[in-house]
Amino acid sequence: MFLAVVVPLSISLARRSNTYEQILRPFMTQHGCELVDIWIPKFYQTGPFPKIAFRRSRLEFHIFSCSLTHIEYRIVSFKTKTGDQCTRWVRLLINPKGAQEIVWEPGTTEVPDEKNE
C-alpha cells in the first residue's frame, strides 16, 4: 500500500521539477525566437488554460494502468525575431517519446502551436 502512494507521488514530483528546456529551446530556435527563462507555476495554476482538460484520440502510454502521458504548464520568457521580450504560458502534452503537443496561451502570435500525432 505504501508503494502504491509513494511511487506515483515521486514520479509526479520528478515531472514537476523538469523545465522541459530540452524540448522548448530547439522549438523556439526553429521559429526564430531565443529562450530566456522558464518558470514552473504552482501545482494548481494553469494560467489561461482550463483547469480541467480532456484528451481524446491521442496516443497514450500505459504501464500497470498508469498513464505515462501527462500535461505540464510552464511560463516561458523569450525574445522574438524583432528583439522584443515576451512572457507566455505554454501547455505541454508529454509522453515518453517527448512532446506530443505544445500549445501557447490564446492570442500568442510570436510562436505557433505544434501538434505531433
C-alpha positions in Angstrom: 0.0 0.0 0.0 2.8 2.4 0.9 4.5 1.9 -2.6 1.1 2.5 -4.3 1.2 6.0 -2.9 4.9 6.8 -2.9 5.8 5.7 -6.4 3.2 7.8 -8.2 3.9 10.8 -6.0 7.6 10.7 -6.6 7.0 10.3 -10.4 4.7 13.4 -10.2 7.3 15.4 -8.3 10.0 14.5 -10.7 7.9 15.6 -13.6 7.1 18.9 -11.9 10.7 19.7 -11.4 11.6 19.4 -15.1 11.6 22.7 -17.0 11.5 20.9 -20.4 14.1 23.2 -21.7 15.5 20.4 -23.9 12.1 20.5 -25.8 11.4 24.2 -25.7 14.8 25.6 -26.7 15.1 23.9 -30.1 11.4 24.6 -30.8 11.9 28.3 -30.1 15.1 28.5 -32.1 13.4 26.8 -35.0 10.8 29.7 -35.1 13.4 32.5 -34.8 13.0 33.1 -31.1 15.5 33.0 -28.3 14.6 31.3 -25.0 15.4 33.5 -22.0 13.9 31.7 -19.0 11.3 29.1 -17.9 9.3 29.2 -14.7 7.4 26.3 -13.1 4.0 27.6 -11.8 2.4 26.3 -8.6 0.7 22.9 -8.9 -2.8 24.3 -9.2 -2.0 27.2 -11.6 -2.9 26.6 -15.2 -2.8 30.2 -16.4 -5.2 31.0 -19.3 -5.9 27.3 -19.9 -8.9 25.5 -18.4 -8.4 23.8 -15.0 -9.7 20.5 -16.4 -8.5 19.2 -19.7 -9.8 16.1 -21.6 -7.7 14.2 -24.1 -9.4 12.2 -26.8 -7.9 10.4 -29.7 -4.4 11.0 -28.5 -1.5 8.5 -28.3 -1.3 7.3 -24.7 1.2 5.0 -22.9 0.1 2.9 -20.0 2.1 0.7 -17.6 0.2 -1.1 -15.0 -2.9 1.1 -15.9 -0.9 4.3 -15.1 -0.8 6.8 -17.9 2.6 8.0 -18.9 1.2 10.8 -21.0 0.7 13.9 -18.9 0.1 17.7 -19.2 2.6 20.2 -17.8 2.3 24.0 -17.7 5.2 26.4 -17.8 5.7 30.2 -18.1 8.2 31.0 -20.8 10.1 34.2 -21.3 11.7 34.6 -24.8 13.0 37.2 -27.3 11.2 37.4 -30.6 12.8 38.0 -34.1 12.4 41.8 -33.6 14.1 41.7 -30.2 11.0 42.2 -28.1 10.9 40.2 -24.9 7.6 38.3 -24.2 6.4 36.1 -21.4 3.7 33.5 -22.3 2.1 30.4 -20.8 2.6 27.1 -22.6 0.9 23.8 -22.1 3.0 20.7 -22.9 1.5 17.3 -23.5 4.4 15.0 -22.7 4.8 11.3 -23.4 7.9 9.0 -23.1 9.0 9.9 -26.7 8.9 13.7 -26.0 6.5 16.5 -26.5 3.3 15.3 -28.2 1.7 18.7 -28.2 2.9 22.3 -27.5 0.1 24.8 -27.1 0.7 28.5 -26.3 -1.7 30.7 -24.5 -4.5 32.1 -26.7 -3.5 35.2 -28.6 0.2 34.2 -29.0 1.3 35.2 -32.5 5.1 35.0 -32.0 5.3 31.2 -31.8 3.0 28.7 -33.4 1.4 25.7 -31.7 2.8 22.3 -32.5 0.9 19.0 -32.6 2.7 15.8 -33.3 0.2 12.9 -33.7 
